[in-house]
Amino acid sequence: MDIKGNIYKKTLKGKTYYSHQYRENGKMVTKNVSEIEAYRLSFLIAHQNEGNYETLIEHRFNSQVEIGASLFSLIEKTRAFRARDALQEIGRYLSDDRTYGRVLVLYGLRRSGKTTLMMQAIAGLSLSDFTHTAYVKVGKGEDYLQLNEDLDFLFTHGINHVFIDEITLMDDFISVASVYSDIYAMKGKVVLSGTDSLGFVLSSRQELYDRAIFLHTSMIPYAEWSRVLGIDSIDAYIEYGGSMSYEGIDYNKEIKNDFGTINEYVDTAIAHNIIHSLRNYDEGSRFVSLMELDRRGELVNVINRIVEDTNHRFAIDTILRDFKSRDLGSLRQLLQKEKEQSLRDVAREIDVDQVTASLMKALDIINQEKQTFPISEAVLSELEEYLRLLDVTRDIQVISAPSFVTRIKSTFIPLGLRFAQAKELLNILLNQEAVSVLPAPIKSFIKAKLLSDVKGRMLEEIVLWQTALANPHGRCFQYSSSHGEYDMVLLDKERGFADIFEIKYSQTPILEQAHFLLDSALASEFEAHFYPIRHRFVLYQGEDRELEGVHYQNVGRYLKEIYK
């Protein structure tokens, strides 16, 4: 049916209305239409006028291609979601003529909001741009010839905005990535997305080079996570952080109930990224040590050890030593300090060997004598570089007196995965004979002790890497000496002073928490080497207040303020 006229959009008192205007028998007719009908008619009229409509609608594509009304159905549900900050960057790319010949790349781990960002970007297009937009989802097993055939057809028939999702599923993506900037981005706007972050990073070194704008989605600061999901909870961020899933915030719903899916998440989100890119980067000729680990089926073992290690140190002894769970050791130390005898007894009676064996089995970890390939410095160096390229780690500086040498401690960013592993240890512990026979209140106490200890150490890492992120030109580090330690130091080099911090997973202000902050010997040693101390802070989960010169500040509000 031949549809004439135009679709118009207007906003009155915050509400949007659509109308279809056309001439009939010499008179102008105006009809109000629903939003979905407006989008459908706009697509139909534009491509009908250009002579492409029937061809586009009837064409059989190799990939999943959504245009017109079917595309509107996809984007509709995402419009109510709050937008991530990256959406502004996508909007600038789409509207800026200076991005001609460049692609925009969204890359990040699973469940970090890439597809949602694409849909929201499409939803933000004008009606005119929307009618010339296609969403393409690449399937496993497709090759670039099939995808390029679809793209050639779309650009030839009036489409000039293309959003290509999961493009790194193509085995040959790294070697042909330049096609999308050199050919298709010269014809219109091209947005690429994929879970294989490493594939994009490696392609940027060769094929895409400087012809791509990269937006990473995996690293989600607390302030953005809280704003987008509407959740003001440090606990929830620790348990589920790293995900922007809109299927409830609970992307770890299956993870927290079934440890098998934690391994699946490690394999697909991290190890698979590495393995997939290793096999397809220069035909597997690079990073030969990791390739050998992959061939022997031991790469996941090494990655899991690094994830489990609470300090996340990329030191060779982390891999070579017989596996011991740091969370378990920390729990036993905590229980030994309790006044109640039954709790101290539990610490002694826990069968550490049995718990360790169960946890190793769950984490697919093997000890050194069973490894068939030596874990050398070269292997660790390669793996460390890959994890940095994947943006799943952040470096924290640690300065120790009296040498004042800086060492680097790497922290693991996907919080939900780290916390899920701690919960698996807890499940194993609660099934121990020494624990299972205990009264419910004591078991609850043990559970709370372990989880609060894990969350406390994770909170310290969260504050450190997000403070460093917010202060790229400042100096943020941990400080330790024989007198004690500061959980975090923030130097203001321009004004010549330092702020020192204690980070606590607690809701109650206790002066004992500021013990090191108030230690005069520690302060004198620090100020002699750095700057005078201006303020002393305890970041915790309670309300802001001051106690004997120490500023107690709510950690959630602190993380939001530094993000601004």
N, C-alpha and C positions, 0 to 999 in steps of 0.2 A: 504494500500500500504506500502510495506516495504522500509523505507528510511534508507540509510546507511550514514556513514561519520560523519563529525563534523562541527560545526559552529565556525568561528573564527571572532574576533573583533580586529580592529586596528585603531589607530588614527594618522592622518597625517595633520600637519598644523592646528590643532584644530578641524578637521572634522573627524567623526567616520564612518568607513566603515565595512560592514559585508560580509562574504563570506562563501559559503558552499563547503567544500572539500570532495570528495568521489572517490573511485576507480570504474572505468567502463571499462570492457574488459582489465583488467590489467594495465590501465593507470590512473594516478591521474588527476581528473577533478576539476577545481576551478570555481565556479560561484558566481558573486556578487549578493547579495540579499538585499532587503529592510530591514529596522529595524524590522518591524512587522513580516515579513517573517522569519527573523533570530530567533526571539523569538518563533514563532510558530514551526519552524523546530527543534529548540533546545529542546523544551518541548517534541515534538513527538519522536525524536531520543532517548533521555534519557530514557523515559518511555517505549518505544518500546524495547530497549535493556534490560530493567529490567522486561519486560513482564507485565507491568501495564497499558499500554496506553488505550487499548479498555475498560478495566474495569473502569478506572478513568473517561473516557469521557462519558460512557453510564450510570454511576451510578446515581440514583435519591437520592439526599440529602434531609434532613429535612429542613436545613437552606439554605440561598442563598450562594452558594459556587462558587468562581471564580478561575479558574486555566488556565494556558496556554495562548492561544490567547485572550480569553475573559478577563483575568486578565490584559493583556497588554493594552487592549482597555481602561480599567479603569484607569490605572496609567499614560497613555500617556499625558493627558491634564494637569496633575499636575506637569509635569517635567519642565515646563517653569516658574513656580512660584518660587519666592525667598524662601529660606528655613528658617524656624524658628530655633532658637538656639537648641531647643530640638532635632532636627534631628541628631545632632552630638552624643547626648546621646544614641539615638536609635541605631545608627551605631556602637557605642562602644559595646552595649549589644549584637548585632547580631554577631559581629566579635570576641568577647572575650570568650574563652573557660571556663574562670573562672565563667561565669554566668550560667554554667550548673546547672539545677535543680531550676532555678529561672525564674519567669515570669517578663515581663516588662509591667507596667500599665500606660496607658495614660488616665488621667481623667480630666474633666473640664466641664463647662457649655456649653450649645448649642452654636454653631457658633464660637467656640474658636480654630478650626483648627485640631481636633483630627484625623478625617478621612483623611484629606489632608496629615498630617504627616505620617500616615500609608502608603498612596499611594506613597509618596516621598521616604519613607524608602524602599519600595519594588522596586521602580524604581532604587534605588542606589545599588541593589544587583548585584552580578556577574551573568552572563548568567547561570552558573551552579547552583547557589543558587536559581535563579528565577525559574528554571524548577522544583524545589522541594518545591515551595511555594504556599500556598493557602490563599485566603482572604475569610473569613466567616462573613456574616452579620446575626446577630440573629434577629429574628422577634418577635413582641409582642405575648405572649401566648405560646411561646416555653418553654420547660422545659429542665433541664440539661441532662436528659436521651436521649432526641432527639439530643442535641448538641454533647454529648459524643459519641453517635453512629456514627455521622459524623466524629468526630475526630479520633475515633478508625479506621475507614475505611481509612482515609487519611494517617495516620501514618503507617498503614499496607501496603499501596500501594505507598510507595516511597516519600511521602511528609514529610519534616522535619522542615519547617518554616511555622508557622500558625499565621495569623493576624486575631483576632476575634473582630469584631466591635459591639458595642451596647450590650455587654454581660450582662450589668446590667438590661436589659429589662426582664430577667428571674427573676421571683419572688423569686426563691430559690437560687439565686446566692450567697448571703452572707454566707449561711450555707454550700455550697459545693465548695467554691472558692479554697480550698486547693487541689482539684483534679487536677487543671491546673498546679500547681507547682510540686506536688508530683508524678504525673503520666506523663503528657504530656511534661512538661519541662525537664523531664529526657530523653525524646526521641528526643528532638530538641528545637528550639527556639519558644517561645510563647509570642505574644504581645497582650494584652487585652486593649480594649477601651470601654468607656461608659460615658453617660451623668450623670448618677447617681453617682456623685463624692462621696457622703456620703457612698454609698454602698461599694465602694472600701476602704474608710478610715476605716469603721467598720470591714470589712473583714480582713484588715491588723492587727487589734487588736486580732483577733481570728484565722481564717482559714489560711490566707496567712502569717501572722506573719512576720518573717524576710526572707521569700522566694520570695519577690517581690521587684522590683525597681520601684519607683513611679515618674512619671513626670506629673506635673500639668500644664494645658494649659490655664486656665482662666485669670491668672494675666499676662497682657501683657504690659510691660513698654513702654513708648513712643519711646525710641530709637529703640527697636525691631519692634514695630508696624510700625514706619516710614520707616525703612529699608525694611521690607518685602513687604509692600504695595506700597512703592515708593511715599509716601505722606508726605511732610514736612509742616505740618499744625497743630498747637496746637488746633485751632478751630475744625478741622475735628476729631482730637483725642478725644476731649471732647464730641462731638456729636455722634461719632460712635465707640469710644474706647471700648475695651473688646471683639471685634469681629475680627476674621481673615478671614471673608468670602471673597471668591473670586468671588462672584456674583456681581461685582462692589464692592466697599467697603461698599456699602449701605445695610448692613444687617438690618438696621432699616428702610428700605424703606417703609415697610408696617406699622411699628410702628409709624413713624412720621405722617402718614396720617390717622391712625385709632387707637384710643386709646384702643379699645377693645383688640387689639393684644398686647398692653403693659401688660394688666392683664394676657393675655395668656402667655406672656413671663415670667412674675413673677411666675405664677402657674407652668409652665413646667420646667423653668430653676432653680428655687429656691425652691418654696413650694413643687413642685412635688418631687424633690430630697429628701426633708425632709420626706414628707408623705410616699413615696415609701419605704425608708429605715426604717422608724419607724415601718411600718406594717410587715417588713420582718426581723427585727433584734431581735433575741431571741423571735420570734413569737409575737412581739408587747409588750413584757413584760418590756422593758426599756423606760425611759423618759415618764412616765405615764401622766405627766401634759400636754405635747404636744399631746399625744394620745387623751386625753380628748378634747382638743381644736379642733383637727381634727374631732372627732366624732360629735362635735357640729357645725362644719362648720365655725369656727372662726379663724383658723390658718392663712389663707391668710390675714385676717384683721390685725392681729398683725404684720405680715411680711411687709405688705404694709405701715404701720405706720412707721416702722423703716426705710424703704427705703425712704419714703417721707421726713422724718426729716432731714433737711439739715445738721445738725451737726452729725447725725447718732449716737446719744448717746444712749447706752443701759441702760437708766434710767427708772425706773418704771413710773415716771410721764409723760414720752413721750407717754406711752400707755394709762394711766388713765385719763389724762386731756382731756377736750373737745377738739376735733380736731381743730387745726388752722393751716393754711398753712404758713410756715415761709417765703416762697418765696413771698406770697402776702403781708405779713406784711413788708417785706424788700422793696418791690416796693413802697408801700404807703409812707414809710419814705423817699425814694429817691425823689419822686414827691413833697413832702412837702418842700424839700430844693431848688426846682427850682425857678428861678426868675419870670418866666412867670405865671401870675395869673391863666390862664386856666388850667395849669397842676396841680397847687395846688388845684384847684376846683375839678379836677378829683379824686384826692386822697381822698377828703371828700365825694364825691358823689358815689363812688363805693359801691355797696350793698354787704358788706362783708358776711353777712349771706347767701345771695343767691349764691355767688361765692363759699363759703365754702361748702354749701349743694351740689352744682353741682360737686365739686371736690371730696367730700366724696363718692358720688354715683359712680363716674367714677373709684375711687380707691377701691371701695368695703369696705369702712371703716364705722364702727359704733361706737357711743359714749358709754361711760361707762354704762349708765342706761339701754342700750339695750343688753349689753353683758350678756350671761347666765352663763359664767364660769369666776371666778375671775382671773385677771392677777396678779399673785403673784410674789415675788422675785424668787421663784423656777422656774416658767414658763419662766421668762426673762433669768434666768441663763442657763436653758436648751437651749433656743433658741439662746442665744449668743454663746454657745459652738458649736451648729450645724452650725451656720453661719461662725464661725471661721474654723471649719473642712472643710466646703465647699470652703474655701479660697475666699469668696466674701467680706470679711472685712479685714481691716488692722488697727492696733492700733497705735495711735499717742499720744505721751507723752505731757502733758501740765503741766508746773511748774509755780506756782504762788507765788509771794512774798506777805507778809513777812514770811509765814509759810514754803515756799519751799517744800511743799508736792506735790508729783507727782500724777496727776490723768490721767486716760486713756480716750481718745476720739476715738471712732471707726469710721473709714471712709469706705464708701461703694464703692467697686471697679468697678462693672459693670457700666461704665460711660454712655454708650448709654442709658441704662434704666433710670438712674437718670435724664439725660437731657430730655428724652422723656416725663417724668412726668412734668417737668417744662414747656415744650411746651404745654402740655394739659391744664395747668393752664392758660397759655397765651391765648389759644383759647377760654376758658371760659370767661376770662376777656374782650376780644375783642367783645364778644357778649353781654356784659352788656350794658344796655340802656345808661348809663352815658358815655360810651366809644364809642359805635357804631355810635353815632351821631357826633362825633368829626371829624374834617378835617383829611384827609389821612396823612398829615405830622405829626400831633400830635400823631395819632395812631402808626405811624412808630417809633416815638420817644419813646413812651411807650414800644413798643415791644423791641426796642434796649436796653432800660434801664433794663428791666427785664432780658433779655437773657445775657447781659454783666455782670449783678450782679451775676446771677447764675454761669456763667462761671468763674467769678473771684473767687468765693468761692470754686468751683470745682478745679480750677488751684492750689489754695493754698494746697488743700488736695493731689493733684497729686504730687506736688513737695515734700511735706513732706514724703509721704510713699515711693516714689521712692528714695529719698535721704537716708532714713533709710534703705531701701533694699540694697543700694549700700555701706552702712557703717555699717555692722553688728556689728563691734567691737567698733564703735565710739558712740557718744551720740548725737542724733538728737531729738530736742523737740521744742515746742512753749514756750515762756516765757511771763508772764504778771505781772504787778504790778500796783499800783496806779499812777505811772508816765507814764505808757503806755505799749506797748507790742512789742515784736519781733515776726514776723510771723514764723521765723525759726532760731534756733541756732544749730550750728554744732561745737561740742567740739573736740579738738585734745588733748587728755589726755597725750599722750606721750611727746608732745612738749609744752604743757601747755598754749594753747591759744584758743580763740573762734572766729568763724566767725558768724556774725549776718546778717539776711536777711529780706527784705521786698519783698513780692510777689504781683505783680500788673498785672491785665489783661488790659494792655494798650500798646500803641506803641510809646508814646511820653515821653521822660525823663523830669520830673519836680522835682525840688529840694524838693518841699513840700511832695513828695512821701517818702522822706528819713527823715521826721520829727522826728520819734521815733529813727531812727538809729543815729541821731546827738544830741539827748537829753542827756545832760551831767549828769543830776540827775539819769536818768534811767541807763545810762552806769555805773555810780559809784556804784549804788546798785547792779547791775549784777556782776561787776568785784570783788566786795567785797566778794561775795559768790562763784563765779566760777573762771574764768581765765581772764587775760587781753584780750581785744578785738583786734584782728589783722586786719581784713578786714570788711568793711561794703558793702553789696551788695543790689542792687535792681534788682530782676529778673523780666523782662518784655518782650514784644514782639518786641522791637526795636533793633537797632544795639548796639554793645558793645561800651562803652565810659566811661569816668570818669568825674564826676561833683562834685567839692569841696570835694574831698577825698572819694566819694562814687562811687563804681564800678557798673555801669549799665551793666547788662549782659543779652544777649538774652536767654530766658528761654528754648527754644527748643534746642539750642546748649548746654546749661547747662545740660539738661536731657540726651543728647547723650553722653556728656563727662563723667558724673558720671557712666553711664552704662558700659563704657569701663573698 
